[in-house]
Amino acid sequence: MSNPIYAIPDIHGQRAMLEEALARIDHDGGRDAKVVFLGDYVDRGPDSRGVIELLMEGQAAGRNWTILRGNHDQLFLDFLDTGKIHNARFSNPDYTWLHERLGGAATLASYGVLASEARPNHAEATAAVPDAHRAWLSGLPYYLELGELLFVHAGIIPDLPLGHQPHEDLIWIRGTFLDHPAPHPWLVVHGHTALKRPQHFGNRIDLDGGAGWGRPLCPAVFEGRNCWLLTASGRVALPAP
């Protein structure tokens, strides 16, 4: 039997949900379990700062965690670095990172900064967010390849070698990846596209059940290509279609 690998999808500022997900993993696999976080730690939820601090503390304590980069983490970093609130990848060109749907204002509020599209408060934000948080965000990797599994935030361009995948697509892609029916070299485990519940599509598994919209955050465990969701009552198989 393969050593279990655990995955936690998009958290979006929901620290209490993250703590519960980690408790389920600890109960199933112990504190030394390998855990992969699929990105999007910030925005929308009430405690983005608390999520980042919990993840940083876990890494500093030597937890066996790999913490991947999501598009919302990049949006937060872009704002801190440049003040940018627009992005060509937004589904609506009228949106900004500080629009209610994107949720950037909630992230800044967790650092004690009130911001809006009309008043981004960039200078106050850069003063309030610790340099260590910015450095941590800037160092997050884009993917993790583990045998038959590829963990990534959004997905991949089908049939393109992993080393040639643009970073932007790894954290933003949808259509060409989601619509691709053929097998990939790995079972791709991702988040980014929120569903009502995690779902297995055969060549990929989307674990984002919508914690950013108040739905449950459900961690998963993999043994080889077999996947189970970790629920309050234990493992529940997530079979291929």
Buried (B, 14 or more C-beta within 10 A) or exposed (E): EEEBBBBBBBBBBBBEBBEBBBEBBBEBBEEEBBBBBBBBBBBBBBBBBBBBBBBBEBBEEEBBBBBBBBBBBBBBBBBBEEEBBEBEBBEEEEBBBBBEEBBBBBBBBBBEBEBBBEEBBBEBBBEBBEEEBBEBBEEBEBBBEBEEBBBBBBBBBBEEEBEEBEEBBBBBBBEEBBEBEEEBEBBBBBBBBBBEBBBBBEBBBBBBBBBBBEBBBBBBBBEBBBBBBBEEEEBEEBEEE
